[in-house]
Amino acid sequence: MAIGLMDIKGQYAELQERIESAVLEVLRSGRAILGPNVKAFEDEATAFLGTAGAVGVANGTDGVTIALQALGIGVGDEVITTPFTFYATVESIVQAGATPVFVDIQPDTLNIDPARLEAVVTPRTKAIVPVDLFGLPADADAVNAVAAAHGLKVVEDACQAFGARYKGRRAGSLGDLAVFSFFPTKNLGAYGDGGLVTGNDTEALQRARELRFHGSKDKKTFTAMGYNSRLDEVQAAILRIELEVLDAWNARRAQVAAWYDRHLPRQVLRPVVPADCTHVYHLYMMRHPQRDAIAAALAERQIDCAAYYTTPLQLQPALADLGHELGDFPVTDAAAAQNLALPMHPNLTEQAVQEVAAGVAAGLA
Ligand SMILES: Cc1ncc(COP(=O)(O)O)c(C=O)c1O
């Protein structure tokens, strides 16, 4: 039987009655934008994450731009980030008016390598954007130490990591501000676009709240050039229900990951999880130099898989001005060439995992 990469329909079925009645309630309420569900979701997410507050926005891409702008980052500033992430991370930095500066990733976690940060700090550097890639928090203490030493802001791109933990703290609480995406495939996924700006800087959160509504506190006086970037009531009502089960869903993902760790062929590199972190496996990313052969063997068996970020950001045409070439970030280049996401969702069985593992082994034969 075919095995899908994700299972949005299965997750929906589990909550179907609750989601449908909550959506109906919103439709009948006549409140579509920034109503009681958005407010309640912001409060519930704040309590879940242990942050100072949260601001619902239209998507994660806007969220990162708004977070940077709320922290005073703009034209002429440099922002350090990873080249091994979704394009939106760097797009948001450019949309905020700043110039992205890349440093390579760690070979084990695939997250930004804090040991490489100092070398690229200049007088124009104003912020660092670490990404909690595939559901694993970046090394926040090490990143924050460099930021503190140079007076930089930290915006945690936690778009892929709702529910993950770093030394007991939740992803989303690790920098000055942080951002989540609720794109439907995310662990906490909406039924459309959605996002959240959260974090510990109360004043910056207030600015983000204004920026999402055209730079206005009261809809009458406009104090900044902002955005029309609001979370809507239907999405917020659904997210509130999913937030209640998210830890349980993430625990089931962790069980699936443990089965992969057990059943995959020995030669395949598995995700590395530092002892003090919880990975929420937005994606289960294996690595092997024969990635394409493995993908072909899986496709033959009707098993979905996907290579991610195969052209890393430093080599994207839109960023040609930065002047990078293959080899500038060799750890990123290797990750781009070798990664393969295997099916991962809360409803995957051990038997299905064994079938995937057998497909991976066939690709290596
Ligand atoms: C790491 C990362 N940053 C930013 C984004 C942007 O989020 P959105 O798609 O909600 O705009 C995503 C989502 O896909 C992401 O994975």
The ligand as an SDF file (V2000), in Angstrom:
LIG
                    3D

 16 16  0  0  0  0  0  0  0  0999 V2000
   12.0310   27.6120    8.4520 C   0  0  0  0  0  0  0  0  0  0  0  0
   10.8550   28.3400    7.8890 C   0  0  0  0  0  0  0  0  0  0  0  0
   10.8260   29.6900    7.9510 N   0  0  0  0  0  0  0  0  0  0  0  0
    9.7740   30.3910    7.4900 C   0  0  0  0  0  0  0  0  0  0  0  0
    8.6930   29.7550    6.9120 C   0  0  0  0  0  0  0  0  0  0  0  0
    7.5750   30.5910    6.3620 C   0  0  0  0  0  0  0  0  0  0  0  0
    6.3270   30.2660    6.8720 O   0  0  0  0  0  0  0  0  0  0  0  0
    4.9970   30.4880    5.9950 P   0  0  0  0  0  0  0  0  0  0  0  0
    4.9640   29.4230    4.9660 O   0  0  0  0  0  0  0  0  0  0  0  0
    3.8900   30.3350    6.9990 O   0  0  0  0  0  0  0  0  0  0  0  0
    5.0600   31.8460    5.4420 O   0  0  0  0  0  0  0  0  0  0  0  0
    8.6710   28.3710    6.8620 C   0  0  0  0  0  0  0  0  0  0  0  0
    7.4890   27.6740    6.3280 C   0  0  0  0  0  0  0  0  0  0  0  0
    7.2830   27.0350    5.4480 O   0  0  0  0  0  0  0  0  0  0  0  0
    9.7810   27.6340    7.3280 C   0  0  0  0  0  0  0  0  0  0  0  0
    9.8180   26.3080    7.2450 O   0  0  0  0  0  0  0  0  0  0  0  0
  1  2  1  0
  2  3  1  0
  2 15  2  0
  3  4  2  0
  4  5  1  0
  5  6  1  0
  5 12  2  0
  6  7  1  0
  7  8  1  0
  8  9  2  0
  8 10  1  0
  8 11  1  0
 12 13  1  0
 12 15  1  0
 13 14  2  0
 15 16  1  0
M  END
$$$$
